[in-house]
Amino acid sequence: MFALAPLPWLVRAITPARRVASCAIRVPFGDRLLATVDGKPLSTQVSRHWLSTGGLVIVWLLLLFSMARPQWLKPPVTKNLPTRDLLLLVDLSGSMRQEDFSSETGQRVDRLTAVKQVLGDFLERREGDRVGLVVFGDSPFLQAPFSDDLEMSRRLLDETDIGMAGPRTSFGDAIGLGISLFDASEAPAKTIIALTDGNDTASQVPPTEASRVARERGIRIHTVAIGDPTTVGEEKLDEVTLREVATQAGGSYFFAADRQQLAGIYDELDRIETRQIDVISHRPRKELYFWPLLAALAIWMAEKLFAGYAGHRLVLPTQAIATIRVNPVTGELKMQ
């Protein structure tokens, strides 16, 4: 753009000047005025002040500066794109009330409390992933949608309570709900971590069948068994089903007998489900072209205003006429 700066001077030097034949002054006594100056024609000539010329030069340079599109580069903004969607399935059935886990202080706590404590620490290390939470009992329920706000996911996990979804276990339906949640996911990696202490007693879809569908859709399932394998009845621990679910969906099966083992399981999951982050960077730009454009407009208007006062002068040939007076009685012209 700045290479065009000499363009007006090149046009003026190469192209012929524009000539316009027009009357500068129209008077009813033109014939007598011509006789006074020996019949030689009068002419008007534009006299441009140097301030006016300089203003137009500045206007032209400001227009070029505006067309060069000046920009203000702001500090770069970076954003982490999650490469994995991680869904947690947490069992809230009645058997989670068993107090067979120990807290960090050594106090006996129920299974869900231990899961909350260790799972909360696990979530803190999942930065870069989108995490969702599904709780299940008689039926599965979405507790937290997929989000990279890990603090929100942990807070919603802490708000869960035993029995709030019913006393029974619908593990297969919980996997089915998780599969449907991944339909809108565009993450390259999709993972389900299921934490349950009982066998499936309320699902309409068997867990093994649901895990087969998950594998077909590229979803990996890790199962974490929580409970006593010697328990019988509806609250027994069905390790066979949990192993089959994990194997069919390309995941791993873990058994947690106490809090220390549960914490070790999450360390192993951290190793298996390594964190991957795609970082994109964008540097915002603020357009500044309108500032020189406004300045050019203001200077151009000022130049036009100035030219209206000091633009033209009357040039008389060969004679310097200071004043031409007209006698109102006789109509005679007198030059002084």
C-alpha positions in Angstrom: 0.0 0.0 0.0 2.8 2.5 0.9 4.4 1.8 -2.5 1.4 3.7 -4.0 2.4 6.9 -2.2 3.9 8.7 -5.3 0.9 7.8 -7.4 -0.7 11.3 -7.4 2.5 13.0 -8.4 3.1 10.5 -11.2 -0.4 11.1 -12.5 0.1 14.8 -12.4 3.4 14.5 -14.2 2.3 12.1 -16.9 -1.3 13.1 -17.7 -2.2 16.5 -19.2 -3.8 19.1 -17.0 -7.6 19.4 -17.0 -8.9 22.5 -18.6 -12.3 23.9 -17.9 -13.8 26.9 -19.8 -16.1 28.7 -17.5 -17.0 32.2 -16.3 -15.4 33.2 -13.1 -17.4 36.5 -12.8 -20.6 37.5 -14.6 -21.2 41.3 -14.7 -23.7 43.4 -16.8 -21.0 45.9 -17.8 -18.5 43.4 -19.2 -18.1 45.2 -22.4 -17.0 48.4 -20.7 -14.7 46.5 -18.3 -13.0 44.9 -21.3 -12.6 48.4 -22.9 -11.0 49.6 -19.7 -8.3 46.9 -19.9 -7.7 47.4 -23.7 -10.0 44.5 -24.7 -7.7 41.9 -23.2 -9.6 39.0 -21.5 -9.8 38.6 -17.8 -9.0 35.3 -16.2 -9.3 33.6 -12.8 -6.7 31.4 -11.4 -6.9 29.0 -8.5 -4.2 29.8 -6.0 -3.8 26.8 -3.5 -2.2 27.7 -0.2 0.7 25.5 1.0 -1.4 24.4 4.0 -4.1 23.1 1.7 -1.6 21.2 -0.4 0.0 19.7 2.7 -3.4 18.7 4.1 -4.1 16.8 0.9 -0.8 15.0 1.1 -1.5 14.0 4.7 -5.0 12.8 3.7 -3.5 10.6 0.9 -0.9 9.0 3.3 -3.6 8.4 5.9 -5.8 6.6 3.3 -2.8 4.4 2.4 -2.2 3.7 6.1 -5.8 2.7 6.5 -5.8 0.4 3.5 -2.7 -1.2 4.8 -5.0 -2.5 7.6 -3.1 -1.8 10.8 -3.9 -4.2 13.7 -3.2 -4.4 17.4 -2.1 -7.9 18.3 -3.3 -9.0 21.8 -1.6 -11.6 24.0 -2.3 -15.2 22.7 -5.2 -17.1 24.1 -4.7 -20.8 24.6 -7.4 -23.5 25.1 -7.1 -27.1 26.0 -9.2 -29.4 23.8 -10.2 -32.6 25.6 -9.2 -35.8 23.8 -11.2 -38.1 26.0 -14.7 -38.3 27.4 -14.7 -40.2 30.7 -18.0 -41.4 32.2 -18.2 -42.6 35.8 -21.0 -45.1 36.8 -21.4 -45.0 40.6 -23.6 -47.6 42.3 -25.9 -46.1 45.0 -27.8 -49.3 45.9 -28.5 -50.2 49.5 -25.5 -52.5 49.8 -23.2 -49.5 49.6 -24.0 -48.9 53.3 -21.6 -51.6 54.4 -19.0 -50.0 56.6 -16.0 -52.1 55.6 -13.7 -49.3 54.4 -11.3 -47.0 56.3 -10.9 -43.3 55.8 -7.6 -41.4 55.7 -7.9 -41.0 59.5 -8.5 -44.7 60.1 -12.2 -44.3 60.8 -14.7 -46.9 59.5 -16.8 -45.5 56.7 -19.3 -47.0 54.3 -18.3 -48.0 50.8 -19.8 -44.9 49.1 -17.9 -42.5 51.3 -14.7 -44.3 50.5 -15.5 -44.1 46.8 -16.2 -40.4 47.0 -12.9 -39.7 48.8 -10.8 -41.7 46.4 -12.8 -40.8 43.3 -12.5 -37.1 44.2 -8.7 -37.4 44.2 -8.8 -39.3 40.9 -10.9 -36.5 39.3 -8.3 -33.9 40.3 -5.8 -35.7 38.1 -8.1 -35.8 35.1 -7.4 -32.3 33.9 -7.8 -32.2 30.1 -10.7 -34.8 30.1 -14.4 -34.2 30.0 -16.0 -36.1 32.8 -19.6 -37.1 33.3 -21.3 -38.9 36.1 -24.2 -41.4 36.1 -25.6 -42.9 39.3 -27.7 -46.0 39.4 -29.9 -48.0 41.7 -33.3 -49.2 40.5 -32.7 -47.0 37.4 -29.8 -45.0 36.1 -29.8 -41.2 36.3 -27.5 -38.6 34.8 -26.0 -36.7 37.7 -23.5 -34.6 35.8 -23.2 -34.2 32.0 -19.8 -34.3 30.2 -17.9 -31.2 31.2 -14.3 -30.1 31.7 -15.4 -28.4 35.0 -14.0 -31.1 37.3 -14.8 -29.2 40.4 -18.5 -29.3 39.4 -18.3 -33.0 38.8 -16.8 -33.6 42.2 -19.3 -31.4 43.9 -22.2 -33.3 42.3 -20.6 -36.6 43.3 -20.4 -35.4 46.9 -24.1 -34.6 46.8 -25.1 -38.2 46.0 -26.4 -40.5 48.8 -27.1 -44.2 49.2 -30.5 -45.2 48.1 -31.4 -42.0 46.3 -31.7 -44.0 43.0 -33.4 -47.0 44.6 -32.2 -50.0 46.6 -31.6 -52.4 43.7 -28.8 -52.5 41.0 -29.5 -51.8 37.3 -25.9 -52.1 36.1 -26.8 -53.0 32.5 -29.2 -50.1 32.1 -26.5 -47.7 33.5 -24.2 -48.9 30.7 -27.0 -48.4 28.2 -27.5 -44.8 29.4 -23.8 -44.2 29.2 -23.7 -45.4 25.6 -26.5 -43.0 24.6 -24.6 -40.1 26.3 -21.6 -40.8 24.1 -23.7 -40.4 20.9 -23.1 -36.6 20.9 -19.4 -37.0 21.8 -16.7 -36.1 19.3 -13.8 -37.0 21.5 -11.4 -39.6 20.0 -11.3 -41.7 23.2 -14.4 -42.7 25.1 -14.1 -44.5 28.5 -16.5 -45.7 31.2 -15.4 -46.5 34.7 -18.1 -48.5 36.6 -18.0 -48.8 40.4 -20.5 -51.3 41.8 -20.7 -53.8 44.7 -23.6 -55.9 43.7 -25.0 -58.1 40.9 -27.5 -56.8 38.4 -31.0 -57.2 39.8 -33.1 -54.6 38.0 -31.8 -54.1 34.4 -33.9 -54.6 31.3 -30.7 -55.1 29.3 -28.0 -57.6 30.6 -24.7 -55.9 31.4 -22.8 -58.3 29.0 -25.1 -57.4 26.1 -24.7 -53.7 26.9 -20.9 -54.0 27.0 -21.0 -55.7 23.5 -22.8 -52.6 22.1 -20.3 -50.4 23.8 -17.4 -52.2 22.2 -19.0 -51.8 18.7 -19.2 -48.1 19.3 -15.6 -47.7 20.4 -16.3 -47.3 24.1 -13.9 -48.9 26.6 -15.3 -50.0 30.0 -13.3 -50.6 33.2 -15.1 -52.2 36.1 -14.3 -51.8 39.8 -15.8 -54.4 42.1 -16.5 -53.1 45.6 -17.7 -55.5 48.2 -17.2 -58.9 49.8 -17.1 -61.8 47.4 -18.4 -64.1 50.1 -21.8 -62.3 50.3 -24.8 -64.2 49.1 -28.3 -63.3 48.0 -29.2 -60.2 46.0 -26.2 -58.3 47.4 -23.6 -60.8 46.3 -20.7 -59.6 44.3 -21.0 -60.9 40.7 -17.3 -61.0 39.7 -17.9 -63.1 36.7 -20.2 -60.6 35.1 -17.9 -57.7 35.9 -15.0 -59.5 34.3 -17.0 -60.2 31.2 -18.1 -56.7 30.9 -14.6 -55.3 31.1 -13.2 -58.0 28.8 -15.8 -57.5 26.1 -15.5 -53.7 26.1 -11.6 -53.8 26.0 -11.2 -52.6 29.5 -9.8 -54.0 32.8 -11.4 -55.5 35.9 -10.3 -54.4 39.4 -11.3 -55.7 42.8 -11.2 -53.3 45.8 -11.3 -54.8 49.3 -10.4 -51.7 51.2 -9.6 -48.0 50.7 -5.9 -48.6 50.0 -6.6 -51.1 47.3 -9.2 -48.8 45.8 -6.7 -45.9 45.7 -4.2 -48.3 44.0 -6.8 -49.1 41.4 -7.2 -45.4 40.5 -3.4 -45.2 40.2 -3.5 -48.1 37.8 -6.4 -46.4 35.9 -4.3 -43.2 35.7 -1.6 -45.3 34.1 -3.9 -47.0 31.6 -6.0 -43.9 30.8 -3.1 -41.6 30.2 -3.9 -37.9 29.9 -3.7 -36.4 26.5 -4.3 -32.7 25.8 -4.6 -30.9 22.5 -3.8 -27.2 22.9 -5.0 -24.6 20.4 -3.7 -21.1 20.4 -5.4 -18.0 19.0 -4.0 -14.4 19.1 -6.9 -11.9 19.0 -6.5 -8.9 16.7 -8.1 -5.6 17.0 -8.6 -3.6 13.8 -7.3 0.0 13.8 -7.9 1.0 10.2 -10.8 3.3 11.1 -8.6 5.6 13.2 -6.5 6.9 10.2 -9.6 6.9 8.1 -11.4 9.2 10.6 -8.3 11.4 10.7 -8.2 11.6 6.9 -11.8 12.6 6.8 -11.3 15.3 9.4 -8.3 16.8 7.7 -10.1 16.7 4.3 -13.1 18.6 5.6 -10.8 21.1 7.3 -8.9 21.6 3.9 -12.2 22.2 2.1 -13.2 24.7 4.7 -9.9 26.5 4.4 -10.0 26.5 0.6 -13.3 28.2 0.7 -11.7 31.3 2.2 -8.4 31.4 0.4 -9.1 29.6 -2.8 -9.4 32.1 -5.8 -8.0 35.4 -6.9 -8.7 37.7 -10.0 -5.8 38.0 -12.4 -5.9 40.9 -14.8 -3.6 40.9 -17.8 -0.6 43.2 -17.9 -2.2 45.8 -15.6 -2.3 45.9 -11.9 -5.8 47.1 -10.9 -6.1 47.9 -7.3 -9.8 49.0 -7.4 -12.5 49.4 -10.1 -15.1 51.9 -9.2 -18.4 52.4 -11.0 -20.1 55.8 -11.1 -23.7 55.1 -10.2 -24.9 58.1 -12.1 -23.0 57.9 -15.4 -22.1 54.3 -15.3 -18.5 55.1 -16.0 -15.7 52.7 -14.8 -12.8 54.3 -13.0 -9.6 52.5 -12.2 -7.6 53.5 -9.2 
